[in-house]
Structures are given as structure tokens and as C-alpha cells.
Amino acid sequence: MPIGFDGRVVIVTGAGGGLGRSHALEFARRGAKVVVNDLGGSVDGSGGSSDAANAVVDEIRAAGGTAIANGASVADRDGVAGLVKQTMDEFGRIDVLVNNAGILRDKAFHNMSLDDLDLVIDVHLRGAAYCSHAVWPIMREQNYGRIIMTSSSTGLYGNFGQVNYGGAKLGQAGLMNTMKIEGHKYNIRVNSLVPIAATRMTEGLFPPEVFDMFVPEHVTPAVIFMASEDAPTGEIICAGGGHFAKAHIVETKGVTVGLEAPAEAIADAWADIRDTSEQAPFNAGGEQSQKFAAAAYTLHQASK
């Protein structure tokens, strides 16, 4: 069944180029009214211009779609409030938020300044939280909302020189994990994208012969799916080059070594503790607590 967005209003942050532009164009093609947010800065977050956002709006309008531009920084609370107010004044509702805006300040951890750490976390993590917090009451009131975080393989698995970026990107998945629970009652579904795409932020990571295989347009279908009426919630979807996968955090079954067990007991049991044959994901932190409580109770009963 075709996925459409007629009557829906979509905010895409960082939509002046790359992934965000691809998302915005596709939402508009499918009938959405689109707010193209972009500070227009450089990859490292410096500078700013409305040219990029306006150019995407012009593309959408030229194709017969509806769009407006916004130049706020997602790391600025007042700017985010203005973004949401502009959207509500223009369209009267907000159905989808795509937290896509991002910057890079790559350096090995021992060379990274705390300013580089703070700025990347401000844009990626706080920016996603600020935007989500600003649209949350609107989505609750209308009993409908779809929020997409943009995480990264660096956040999930690590990458040299990207401590700041990786921490912020895994943090977005952490936001999702609780927002999916709190939003369930109000039909707000929250998911995370892990894109593999050749953009100005990643152009140095792809050899030329591979670059064209990982265009942003091959990632956008995952965002459209996560923003749809029948979207799942709490999922991490990896996308790139026409390939899609689900990532999730799992926990091994573990071993009960005893309440008074010393560190040496953990070392002796480490092979069994890390055994992945019965690992499983949890849907909420309380499920892990229940697992540990059950193990502790069994141990307590056995000691009587």
C-alpha cells in the first residue's frame, strides 16, 4: 500500500543538503507540507546562511509542493521555539519531526578540545532533545506524532577520532528508548536511523568508486517508513546502498556467581558471562531489573 503524507506537516532539520534535502524532497513528493530547517553553516558548525534552505524550498515549490524555510540552529532553544511557532502559524499542526541536523569536529580524543566536545553534543544530542521537546506537547494534543532520530554506526560501534560524535549519536538512541515508552499512549512513535550515505560530512570516508552507490536517496526510504502511519516504534534501522537492517542492544543471559563473589569469580566465569547463545533485547530498563531481581531471588532461596 502506498505511503502518503497528504495533510501532514513535516519538519526536517539540517535539510539544506545531503540526507536532509533528500528526506524533505521525498516527503513533499508524497504530499507533505515541509519545513526545511537549516542553519546553513559549514560542516564544523561555523557560519550560517539561509541560501541552502531556500534552495530546497524552491525545488519543492517548483515541483508543485508546499514548503517554507527556517534558519534556526537546533542548538539554540529560542531558535527551536521560533521554528515550532513558525510551523504552527503557517500550517497549524506538526506530524513528523526528522532530527537530521549535525556537524563534525573530528579529532583523536587526546587532541580534542572541550569546545569541540560541547559543540557536537549541543547540535546532535541537545538539538534533537530541544526539537523533540518543543513538538512533544503538540503531538500529544493531536494524538499523533512521528519522530525520527539520526544515530550513527559510530555511536553504535565506535570510530576513531569521533568520541564527541559517537557519544551524541548513541545519546539520540537513548532519547528514543524512553520517548517510545512515554509516547505510546499518545500515538507518538519514535525511531532511529543509522544512515550510510555519501554526503559532504562523509565524503572523505568513501573511495570515489563507491561514492555513487551510497547516495542519500538510498537512505530516505527508511525515513519515510519510520514516519508513516503504520510505523514501528523504538527501532534502530540501518540504511544505505539499498540495504536495510535492524540494530538493537542485547544482553547475555549472564551467570549468578554469588552475593559475596570477589572480582576473581567474575574473571573465572567471564567466558560464560559473555556467552551470546541466549542473549536477548529488552524493551525497557525495568525488564533488565526484573531479570536481575529474579536471579537474586533464586540465589537467596537457594542459600536458605
RAMO-V331142 format. One record per pair of residues at least 24 apart in sequence whose ideal C-beta (glycine too) atoms are under 7 Angstrom apart, sorted by the first residue. I is the first residue (numbers start at 1). J is the second residue. D is the distance in Angstrom with one decimal. If there is no record, write none. Layout:
# RAMO-V331142
i->I j->J d->D
i->I j->J d->D
This chain:
# RAMO-V331142
i->3 j->30 d->6.6
i->3 j->224 d->5.8
i->3 j->228 d->4.6
i->4 j->30 d->5.3
i->4 j->31 d->5.2
i->5 j->30 d->4.8
i->5 j->31 d->4.8
i->5 j->32 d->3.6
i->6 j->31 d->3.9
i->8 j->32 d->4.9
i->8 j->95 d->4.2
i->8 j->96 d->6.3
i->9 j->33 d->4.9
i->9 j->87 d->6.5
i->9 j->91 d->4.5
i->9 j->93 d->5.3
i->9 j->94 d->5.3
i->9 j->95 d->5.3
i->10 j->34 d->5.2
i->10 j->35 d->7.0
i->10 j->95 d->6.5
i->10 j->96 d->4.2
i->10 j->98 d->7.0
i->11 j->35 d->4.4
i->11 j->37 d->6.3
i->11 j->83 d->7.0
i->11 j->87 d->6.1
i->11 j->94 d->6.3
i->11 j->97 d->5.0
i->11 j->98 d->6.9
i->12 j->36 d->6.4
i->12 j->37 d->6.6
i->12 j->98 d->4.5
i->12 j->100 d->5.9
i->13 j->37 d->4.5
i->13 j->74 d->5.2
i->13 j->98 d->6.7
i->13 j->99 d->5.9
i->13 j->100 d->5.2
i->13 j->101 d->3.9
i->13 j->131 d->6.2
i->14 j->38 d->5.8
i->14 j->100 d->4.4
i->14 j->101 d->3.2
i->14 j->102 d->6.0
i->15 j->53 d->6.8
i->15 j->56 d->5.9
i->15 j->100 d->6.6
i->16 j->40 d->5.9
i->16 j->52 d->2.8
i->16 j->53 d->4.9
i->16 j->56 d->6.0
i->17 j->52 d->5.7
i->17 j->200 d->6.6
i->18 j->199 d->3.5
i->18 j->200 d->6.1
i->18 j->201 d->6.8
i->18 j->216 d->5.6
i->19 j->100 d->5.8
i->19 j->195 d->5.9
i->19 j->197 d->5.7
i->19 j->199 d->6.0
i->19 j->216 d->4.6
i->19 j->219 d->6.0
i->20 j->100 d->4.3
i->21 j->56 d->5.2
i->22 j->216 d->3.8
i->22 j->217 d->5.1
i->22 j->220 d->4.7
i->23 j->98 d->5.6
i->23 j->100 d->6.6
i->23 j->220 d->5.3
i->23 j->223 d->5.1
i->24 j->56 d->5.7
i->24 j->60 d->6.9
i->25 j->59 d->6.4
i->25 j->60 d->6.5
i->26 j->220 d->4.9
i->26 j->224 d->6.0
i->28 j->60 d->4.3
i->28 j->63 d->7.0
i->28 j->65 d->3.6
i->28 j->67 d->6.0
i->29 j->63 d->6.9
i->29 j->65 d->6.9
i->30 j->224 d->7.0
i->33 j->66 d->4.5
i->33 j->91 d->5.3
i->34 j->60 d->6.1
i->34 j->65 d->7.0
i->34 j->67 d->4.4
i->35 j->68 d->5.7
i->35 j->70 d->5.8
i->35 j->87 d->5.0
i->36 j->67 d->5.7
i->36 j->69 d->5.1
i->36 j->70 d->6.9
i->37 j->70 d->4.5
i->37 j->72 d->6.4
i->37 j->83 d->5.9
i->38 j->71 d->6.7
i->39 j->71 d->6.1
i->39 j->73 d->4.8
i->40 j->71 d->6.3
i->43 j->103 d->6.3
i->43 j->104 d->5.4
i->43 j->200 d->6.0
i->43 j->201 d->5.7
i->44 j->103 d->5.9
i->44 j->104 d->6.4
i->44 j->105 d->5.7
i->45 j->103 d->3.8
i->45 j->119 d->5.7
i->45 j->123 d->6.3
i->74 j->101 d->4.7
i->74 j->123 d->6.3
i->74 j->127 d->3.2
i->74 j->130 d->6.2
i->74 j->131 d->5.6
i->75 j->122 d->4.2
i->75 j->123 d->4.9
i->75 j->126 d->6.0
i->75 j->127 d->5.0
i->77 j->130 d->5.7
i->80 j->130 d->4.6
i->80 j->131 d->5.5
i->80 j->134 d->5.1
i->81 j->134 d->6.2
i->84 j->134 d->4.5
i->84 j->135 d->6.1
i->93 j->142 d->6.0
i->94 j->135 d->5.0
i->94 j->138 d->5.1
i->94 j->139 d->6.8
i->95 j->144 d->6.2
i->95 j->145 d->6.6
i->95 j->146 d->6.6
i->96 j->146 d->4.6
i->96 j->227 d->4.6
i->97 j->131 d->5.9
i->97 j->132 d->6.4
i->97 j->135 d->5.1
i->97 j->147 d->4.9
i->98 j->148 d->4.7
i->98 j->223 d->6.2
i->99 j->128 d->4.0
i->99 j->131 d->5.7
i->99 j->132 d->6.8
i->99 j->148 d->6.5
i->99 j->149 d->5.3
i->99 j->150 d->5.8
i->99 j->172 d->6.9
i->100 j->150 d->5.1
i->101 j->127 d->5.8
i->102 j->150 d->6.8
i->102 j->201 d->6.9
i->104 j->165 d->6.3
i->104 j->201 d->5.6
i->105 j->164 d->6.2
i->106 j->161 d->4.6
i->106 j->162 d->5.7
i->107 j->161 d->5.9
i->108 j->161 d->5.4
i->109 j->163 d->4.7
i->112 j->163 d->6.4
i->112 j->164 d->6.5
i->116 j->164 d->6.0
i->117 j->164 d->4.6
i->120 j->164 d->3.9
i->120 j->165 d->5.5
i->120 j->168 d->5.6
i->121 j->164 d->6.3
i->121 j->167 d->6.7
i->121 j->168 d->4.8
i->124 j->165 d->7.0
i->124 j->168 d->3.6
i->124 j->169 d->6.2
i->124 j->172 d->6.7
i->125 j->168 d->4.1
i->125 j->171 d->4.3
i->125 j->172 d->6.3
i->128 j->172 d->5.1
i->128 j->175 d->6.3
i->129 j->175 d->6.0
i->132 j->175 d->6.8
i->132 j->179 d->6.7
i->139 j->186 d->6.6
i->139 j->188 d->4.9
i->140 j->186 d->4.6
i->140 j->188 d->7.0
i->143 j->186 d->5.6
i->143 j->187 d->5.2
i->144 j->187 d->5.2
i->145 j->183 d->6.8
i->145 j->188 d->3.9
i->146 j->189 d->5.5
i->146 j->226 d->6.9
i->146 j->227 d->4.5
i->146 j->231 d->5.8
i->147 j->179 d->6.8
i->147 j->188 d->6.8
i->147 j->190 d->4.6
i->148 j->191 d->5.8
i->148 j->193 d->5.8
i->148 j->223 d->5.7
i->148 j->226 d->5.1
i->148 j->227 d->6.2
i->149 j->173 d->6.6
i->149 j->175 d->6.4
i->149 j->176 d->5.2
i->149 j->192 d->4.2
i->149 j->193 d->6.9
i->150 j->193 d->5.1
i->150 j->195 d->6.7
i->151 j->192 d->4.5
i->151 j->193 d->6.7
i->151 j->194 d->5.1
i->151 j->236 d->6.4
i->152 j->194 d->6.1
i->153 j->194 d->5.8
i->156 j->194 d->6.6
i->156 j->247 d->5.9
i->173 j->236 d->6.0
i->176 j->234 d->6.5
i->177 j->234 d->6.7
i->180 j->233 d->4.7
i->180 j->234 d->3.7
i->181 j->284 d->6.0
i->184 j->233 d->7.0
i->189 j->231 d->4.9
i->189 j->232 d->6.9
i->189 j->233 d->3.8
i->190 j->233 d->6.0
i->190 j->234 d->6.8
i->191 j->226 d->4.2
i->191 j->231 d->6.6
i->191 j->232 d->6.5
i->191 j->233 d->6.4
i->191 j->234 d->6.9
i->191 j->235 d->4.8
i->191 j->237 d->6.5
i->192 j->236 d->4.6
i->193 j->222 d->5.8
i->193 j->223 d->6.0
i->193 j->226 d->6.9
i->193 j->237 d->6.0
i->193 j->239 d->6.5
i->194 j->236 d->6.1
i->194 j->237 d->6.9
i->194 j->238 d->4.2
i->194 j->247 d->6.3
i->195 j->219 d->4.5
i->195 j->239 d->5.8
i->195 j->240 d->6.2
i->196 j->239 d->6.9
i->196 j->240 d->2.7
i->196 j->241 d->6.6
i->197 j->240 d->5.9
i->213 j->241 d->5.1
i->214 j->240 d->5.3
i->214 j->241 d->5.0
i->218 j->242 d->5.4
i->248 j->281 d->4.6
i->249 j->281 d->6.4
i->250 j->279 d->4.4
i->250 j->280 d->6.0
i->250 j->281 d->4.9
i->251 j->279 d->6.2
i->251 j->280 d->6.7
i->251 j->282 d->6.7
i->251 j->288 d->6.5
i->252 j->276 d->5.9
i->252 j->279 d->4.7
i->253 j->278 d->4.1
i->253 j->279 d->6.9
i->256 j->295 d->5.0
i->256 j->299 d->5.4
i->258 j->299 d->7.0
i->259 j->299 d->6.5
